[in-house]
Amino acid sequence: MLLLSVILDRLLLRPLTQVMQQREGAIRSARDLAESSRAKAQAAADEFESKTRAARAEVYRQMEDKRRAALDRRAEIVAATRAEVDKTANEATERIRAQADAARTQIDRDADALATTIVERVLGRKAS
């Protein structure tokens, strides 16, 4: 029995234990490698997400800058247009006022001349 135990131990149990320990070591090594790969992949995904967020923020900042610039340009154009319209309206008002004054002056002269003509015709002689 002792001899059978020794033979079984050396021929079956020790090699079987050794194979099981090797497999356990290989499994542990594979798990460590898988965990290391998972950690690297997670770090790469986190870095990608961070860079994507930064790029989005930069794009949004640039869009906001361009929107502000466009609004500023629009305000400048509106102000310039308003100033031009006001200037044109003022010039037109002054021209109309000058034409009205000239017309009044002409009407006054014409009225005086017409009055003189009427008086001369009614009296039949020249008015002095």
Contacts in CASP RR format, 6 or more apart in sequence:
PFRMAT RR
TARGET T0000
AUTHOR 0000-0000-0000
METHOD contacts of the structure
MODEL  1
MLLLSVILDRLLLRPLTQVMQQREGAIRSARDLAESSRAKAQAAADEFES
KTRAARAEVYRQMEDKRRAALDRRAEIVAATRAEVDKTANEATERIRAQA
DAARTQIDRDADALATTIVERVLGRKAS
116 127 0 8 1.000
119 127 0 8 1.000
120 126 0 8 1.000
120 127 0 8 1.000
END
